[in-house]
Amino acid sequence: MIGASREALAAGRENLESLTDNTSVDSAKLAEELAAVTALLDREVSLRRVLTDPSRSGQDKAQLVASLLSGQVSGETVDLVSGLVRSRWSGSRDLVDATEELAAYAEIIAAEKAGSLDDVEDELFRFGRVVAGSHELRAALTEPKAGAAEKAALIKKLLGGRANPGTVRLVTSLVTNPRGRSLEQGLESYSKLAAARRGRVVALVTTAVPLSDGQKERLAAALAGLYGRQVHLNIDIDPEVLGGVRVQIGDEIIDGTVSSRLEGARQALEG
């Protein structure tokens, strides 16, 4: 997002955070209702154009939202969406993207309130690695001709009873309504939302063998000192790295693996 849309999304996230600070608000229900609103806006092109039309007043658009959603979703969801449409948007699709992101963020907040956000983060990462390692599974989850119900049933079979309910809902939403994103992009966006909620960054750590708890703590502390923020480690085991540690944070890579050093030596010899 750029310009006005980015500012509108930031305001929407602030409103969501303020709303969910109230302990009486059911964040998981809010996430479900925002997902339903996302589906509505994604389906109804003319509606989202009206709701992002800069020639219409914010109050008129908010009243339209209230007339459409009141009685269908909670008052909190109506208030949140009304706040979104009062803002200015660079494009009508941005409103749908923002509503979808807020739905996922509400799910993240629900997990945090339940004390299970660490579990959700780890499960999302592990699920991504499982999918990456199985061409057949990825194909089944991303096949355009497969119906949403079929994909949801597959996710329930894979994760039901094994993963946190919030994880299941997030993955199901992503798989059944990708909206142009790859599975990997969607899972990464969830990881970033969780990290943002914690005020920390996420590091993908690749090693040949599992790290001990002490090694994880020392690595996290070293990275936190380097980046000035708390760092959440996602650990990926890959015997092909031979030894050492590869750390990726965003686009930055710190590669201290044996395989990397061997490749460097090979290139030097060939040069």
MILOKOL-345299 format. One record per residue (C-alpha): x negated, y, z; chain. Coordinates in Angstrom, 1 decimal. Each point is the difference from the previous one (the first is absolute). Layout:
MIVEX; px; py; pz; cadena
MIVEX; X; Y; Z; A
...
END
This chain:
MIVEX; px; py; pz; cadena
MIVEX; 0.0; 0.0; 0.0; A
MIVEX; -1.1; 3.6; -0.6; A
MIVEX; 1.1; 3.5; 1.0; A
MIVEX; 3.5; 0.3; 1.4; A
MIVEX; 0.6; -3.7; 0.2; A
MIVEX; -3.0; -0.6; 2.2; A
MIVEX; 1.1; 2.7; 2.4; A
MIVEX; 3.5; -1.4; 0.0; A
MIVEX; -1.2; -3.5; 0.8; A
MIVEX; -2.2; 1.4; 2.8; A
MIVEX; 3.0; 1.8; 1.5; A
MIVEX; 2.1; -3.2; -0.3; A
MIVEX; -2.6; -2.0; 1.9; A
MIVEX; -0.1; 2.6; 2.7; A
MIVEX; 3.8; -0.2; 0.3; A
MIVEX; -0.1; -3.7; 0.1; A
MIVEX; -2.6; 0.0; 2.8; A
MIVEX; 2.0; 2.5; 2.0; A
MIVEX; 3.1; -2.0; -0.5; A
MIVEX; -1.6; -3.3; 1.1; A
MIVEX; -1.6; 1.5; 3.0; A
MIVEX; 3.5; -0.3; 1.5; A
MIVEX; 0.1; -3.5; 1.6; A
MIVEX; 3.7; -0.4; -0.8; A
MIVEX; -0.7; 0.0; -3.8; A
MIVEX; -0.3; -3.4; -1.5; A
MIVEX; -2.9; 0.4; -2.4; A
MIVEX; 0.5; -3.4; -1.6; A
MIVEX; 3.6; 0.9; -0.9; A
MIVEX; -1.1; 3.4; -1.3; A
MIVEX; -2.6; -1.8; -2.2; A
MIVEX; 2.8; -2.3; -1.4; A
MIVEX; 2.3; 2.9; -0.7; A
MIVEX; -2.7; 2.1; -1.7; A
MIVEX; -0.8; -3.0; -2.2; A
MIVEX; 3.7; -0.1; -1.0; A
MIVEX; -0.1; 3.7; -0.8; A
MIVEX; -3.2; -0.6; -2.0; A
MIVEX; 1.8; -2.7; -2.1; A
MIVEX; 2.9; 2.4; -0.5; A
MIVEX; -2.2; 2.8; -1.2; A
MIVEX; -2.0; -2.3; -2.2; A
MIVEX; 3.1; -1.3; -1.7; A
MIVEX; 1.9; 3.3; -0.3; A
MIVEX; -2.1; 2.2; -2.3; A
MIVEX; 2.5; 2.8; -0.2; A
MIVEX; 0.4; 0.1; 3.8; A
MIVEX; -3.6; 0.5; 0.7; A
MIVEX; -0.3; 2.7; -2.7; A
MIVEX; 2.8; 1.9; 1.7; A
MIVEX; -1.6; -0.4; 3.4; A
MIVEX; -3.3; 1.4; -1.3; A
MIVEX; 1.5; 2.7; -2.2; A
MIVEX; -1.8; 3.2; 1.1; A
MIVEX; 3.0; 2.1; -1.3; A
MIVEX; 2.2; -1.5; 2.7; A
MIVEX; -0.2; 1.2; 3.6; A
MIVEX; -1.5; -2.3; 2.7; A
MIVEX; 3.3; 0.3; 1.9; A
MIVEX; 2.1; -1.2; -2.9; A
MIVEX; -2.3; -3.0; -0.6; A
MIVEX; 0.1; -0.8; 3.7; A
MIVEX; 3.8; 0.1; 0.0; A
MIVEX; 0.0; -2.3; -3.0; A
MIVEX; -2.2; -2.5; 1.9; A
MIVEX; 2.3; 0.2; 3.0; A
MIVEX; 3.1; -0.7; -2.1; A
MIVEX; -1.6; -3.0; -1.6; A
MIVEX; -1.7; -1.6; 3.0; A
MIVEX; 2.1; 0.9; 3.0; A
MIVEX; 1.6; -3.2; 1.3; A
MIVEX; -2.3; -2.1; -2.1; A
MIVEX; -3.2; 0.6; 2.0; A
MIVEX; -0.8; 1.4; 3.4; A
MIVEX; 0.0; 3.7; 0.8; A
MIVEX; -3.8; -0.1; 0.4; A
MIVEX; -0.4; -1.2; -3.6; A
MIVEX; 2.4; 2.6; -1.3; A
MIVEX; -1.9; 2.7; 1.8; A
MIVEX; -3.4; -1.3; -1.3; A
MIVEX; 1.1; -0.2; -3.6; A
MIVEX; 1.8; 3.3; 0.2; A
MIVEX; -3.3; 1.6; 1.1; A
MIVEX; -1.8; -1.6; -3.0; A
MIVEX; 2.5; 1.4; -2.5; A
MIVEX; -0.3; 3.5; 1.5; A
MIVEX; -3.6; 0.0; -1.0; A
MIVEX; -1.4; 0.8; -3.5; A
MIVEX; -1.3; -2.9; -2.1; A
MIVEX; -2.3; 0.0; -3.0; A
MIVEX; 1.9; -2.9; -1.6; A
MIVEX; 3.2; -1.9; 0.7; A
MIVEX; -1.9; -3.3; 0.3; A
MIVEX; -2.1; 1.4; 2.8; A
MIVEX; 3.1; 0.1; 2.2; A
MIVEX; 0.5; -3.7; -0.5; A
MIVEX; -3.7; -0.7; 0.7; A
MIVEX; 0.2; 2.1; 3.2; A
MIVEX; 3.1; -1.7; 1.2; A
MIVEX; -1.6; -3.4; -0.6; A
MIVEX; -3.2; 1.0; 1.9; A
MIVEX; 2.1; 1.3; 2.9; A
MIVEX; 1.8; -3.3; 0.1; A
MIVEX; -3.3; -1.9; 0.3; A
MIVEX; -1.3; 2.5; 2.5; A
MIVEX; 3.1; -0.5; 2.2; A
MIVEX; -0.7; -3.7; -0.1; A
MIVEX; -3.6; 0.7; 1.1; A
MIVEX; 1.3; 2.1; 2.9; A
MIVEX; 2.4; -2.7; 1.0; A
MIVEX; -2.9; -2.5; 0.2; A
MIVEX; -2.0; 2.5; 2.0; A
MIVEX; 2.8; 0.5; 2.5; A
MIVEX; 0.3; -3.8; 0.4; A
MIVEX; -3.7; -0.3; 0.6; A
MIVEX; -0.5; -2.1; -3.1; A
MIVEX; -1.6; 2.4; -2.4; A
MIVEX; -3.4; -1.8; 0.2; A
MIVEX; 1.8; -3.3; -0.9; A
MIVEX; 1.8; 1.6; -3.0; A
MIVEX; -3.3; 1.6; -1.3; A
MIVEX; -1.8; -3.3; 0.2; A
MIVEX; 2.8; -2.0; -1.5; A
MIVEX; 0.3; 2.4; -3.0; A
MIVEX; -3.7; -0.3; -0.6; A
MIVEX; 0.0; -3.8; 0.3; A
MIVEX; 3.0; -0.3; -2.3; A
MIVEX; -1.8; 2.1; -2.6; A
MIVEX; -3.0; -2.3; 0.1; A
MIVEX; 2.2; -3.1; -0.3; A
MIVEX; 1.7; 1.5; -3.1; A
MIVEX; -3.4; 1.1; -1.4; A
MIVEX; -1.2; -3.6; 0.3; A
MIVEX; 3.0; -1.6; -1.8; A
MIVEX; 0.8; 0.9; -3.5; A
MIVEX; 3.2; -2.1; 0.1; A
MIVEX; 1.3; 1.7; 3.1; A
MIVEX; -0.7; 3.5; -1.3; A
MIVEX; 1.7; -0.9; -3.3; A
MIVEX; 3.1; -1.2; 1.9; A
MIVEX; 0.2; 3.2; 2.0; A
MIVEX; -0.6; 2.4; -2.9; A
MIVEX; 1.9; -1.8; -2.8; A
MIVEX; 2.4; 2.7; -1.4; A
MIVEX; 2.5; -2.6; -1.1; A
MIVEX; 0.3; -1.5; 3.5; A
MIVEX; 3.0; 1.4; 2.0; A
MIVEX; -0.4; 2.0; 3.2; A
MIVEX; 1.9; -2.6; 2.0; A
MIVEX; -2.4; -2.7; -1.3; A
MIVEX; -3.0; 2.0; 1.0; A
MIVEX; 1.4; 0.9; 3.4; A
MIVEX; 0.7; -3.7; 0.6; A
MIVEX; -3.6; -0.8; -0.8; A
MIVEX; -1.3; 2.6; 2.4; A
MIVEX; 2.3; -1.4; 2.7; A
MIVEX; -1.4; -3.5; -0.7; A
MIVEX; -3.6; 1.3; 0.2; A
MIVEX; 0.2; 2.3; 2.9; A
MIVEX; 3.3; -0.7; 1.9; A
MIVEX; -0.8; -1.1; 3.5; A
MIVEX; -3.7; 0.5; -0.6; A
MIVEX; -0.3; 3.7; -0.2; A
MIVEX; 1.4; 3.0; 1.8; A
MIVEX; 3.5; 1.0; -1.3; A
MIVEX; -1.3; 3.4; -0.9; A
MIVEX; -2.6; -1.6; -2.2; A
MIVEX; 2.6; -2.1; -1.7; A
MIVEX; 2.2; 3.0; -0.7; A
MIVEX; -2.8; 2.1; -1.4; A
MIVEX; -1.3; -2.8; -2.3; A
MIVEX; 3.6; -0.9; -1.1; A
MIVEX; 0.7; 3.7; -0.9; A
MIVEX; -3.2; 0.2; -2.0; A
MIVEX; 0.5; -3.2; -1.9; A
MIVEX; 3.6; 0.5; -0.8; A
MIVEX; -0.2; 3.6; -0.9; A
MIVEX; -3.6; 0.8; -1.1; A
MIVEX; 0.9; 3.2; -2.0; A
MIVEX; -3.0; -0.2; -2.2; A
MIVEX; -2.5; -0.8; 2.6; A
MIVEX; -2.2; -3.1; 0.0; A
MIVEX; 0.3; -2.3; 3.1; A
MIVEX; -3.6; 1.0; 1.0; A
MIVEX; 0.8; 3.7; -0.3; A
MIVEX; 3.1; -0.4; 2.2; A
MIVEX; -1.8; -1.9; 2.7; A
MIVEX; -2.8; 2.5; 0.0; A
MIVEX; 2.5; 2.9; 0.4; A
MIVEX; 1.5; -1.7; 3.0; A
MIVEX; -3.5; -0.4; 1.5; A
MIVEX; -0.7; 3.7; -0.5; A
MIVEX; 3.3; 0.9; 1.7; A
MIVEX; -0.8; -2.1; 3.0; A
MIVEX; -3.5; 1.5; 0.2; A
MIVEX; 1.4; 3.5; -0.3; A
MIVEX; 2.5; -0.7; 2.8; A
MIVEX; -3.0; -1.0; 2.2; A
MIVEX; -2.1; 2.9; -1.2; A
MIVEX; -2.7; -2.4; -1.2; A
MIVEX; -1.5; -1.3; -3.2; A
MIVEX; 0.0; -3.6; -1.3; A
MIVEX; -3.2; -1.8; -0.9; A
MIVEX; -0.1; -3.2; -2.2; A
MIVEX; -2.8; -2.0; 1.4; A
MIVEX; -1.3; -3.0; -2.0; A
MIVEX; -2.3; -2.5; 1.6; A
MIVEX; -1.2; -3.6; -0.7; A
MIVEX; 1.1; -1.2; 3.4; A
MIVEX; 2.5; 1.2; 2.6; A
MIVEX; -1.2; 2.7; 2.4; A
MIVEX; 0.2; -0.4; 3.7; A
MIVEX; 2.1; 2.3; 2.1; A
MIVEX; -3.2; 1.7; 1.2; A
MIVEX; -1.2; 0.5; -3.5; A
MIVEX; 3.4; 1.5; -1.1; A
MIVEX; -0.1; 2.4; 2.9; A
MIVEX; -3.5; 1.2; -0.7; A
MIVEX; 0.7; 0.4; -3.7; A
MIVEX; 3.2; 1.9; 0.7; A
MIVEX; -1.8; 2.3; 2.4; A
MIVEX; -2.8; 0.6; -2.4; A
MIVEX; 2.4; 0.9; -2.8; A
MIVEX; 2.1; 2.2; 2.3; A
MIVEX; -3.2; 1.9; 0.8; A
MIVEX; -0.8; 0.4; -3.6; A
MIVEX; 3.5; 1.1; -1.1; A
MIVEX; 1.1; 1.9; 3.1; A
MIVEX; 3.3; -2.0; 0.2; A
MIVEX; 1.1; -3.4; 1.3; A
MIVEX; -0.5; -2.7; -2.5; A
MIVEX; 2.2; -3.1; -0.5; A
MIVEX; -1.8; -3.0; -1.4; A
MIVEX; 1.5; -2.4; -2.6; A
MIVEX; -2.3; -3.0; -0.1; A
MIVEX; -0.4; -2.0; -3.3; A
MIVEX; -2.1; -3.1; 0.1; A
MIVEX; -1.9; -0.7; -3.3; A
MIVEX; -2.8; -2.6; 0.0; A
MIVEX; -1.3; 1.5; -3.3; A
MIVEX; -1.4; 3.0; 1.8; A
MIVEX; -2.5; -2.4; 1.7; A
MIVEX; -0.8; 2.2; 2.9; A
MIVEX; 0.3; 3.5; 1.4; A
MIVEX; 3.0; 2.3; -0.1; A
MIVEX; 1.8; 2.0; -2.7; A
MIVEX; 2.2; 2.9; 1.2; A
MIVEX; 2.5; 1.9; -2.2; A
MIVEX; 1.8; 3.0; 1.3; A
MIVEX; 2.0; 1.6; -2.8; A
MIVEX; -2.3; 0.5; -2.9; A
MIVEX; -3.1; -0.2; 2.1; A
MIVEX; -1.9; -3.3; 0.2; A
MIVEX; -2.8; -0.9; 2.4; A
MIVEX; -1.5; -3.2; -1.3; A
MIVEX; -2.6; -1.8; 2.1; A
MIVEX; 0.7; -3.5; -1.3; A
MIVEX; -2.6; -2.5; -1.1; A
MIVEX; 1.7; -0.5; -3.4; A
MIVEX; -0.1; 3.8; -0.6; A
MIVEX; -3.8; 0.1; 0.7; A
MIVEX; -0.6; -3.0; -2.2; A
MIVEX; 2.0; 1.6; -2.8; A
MIVEX; -2.1; 3.2; 0.4; A
MIVEX; -3.2; -2.1; -0.2; A
MIVEX; 1.2; -1.7; -3.1; A
MIVEX; 0.8; 3.3; -1.7; A
MIVEX; -3.4; 1.3; 1.0; A
MIVEX; -1.7; -3.0; -1.6; A
MIVEX; 2.0; 0.3; -3.2; A
MIVEX; -0.7; 3.7; -0.2; A
END
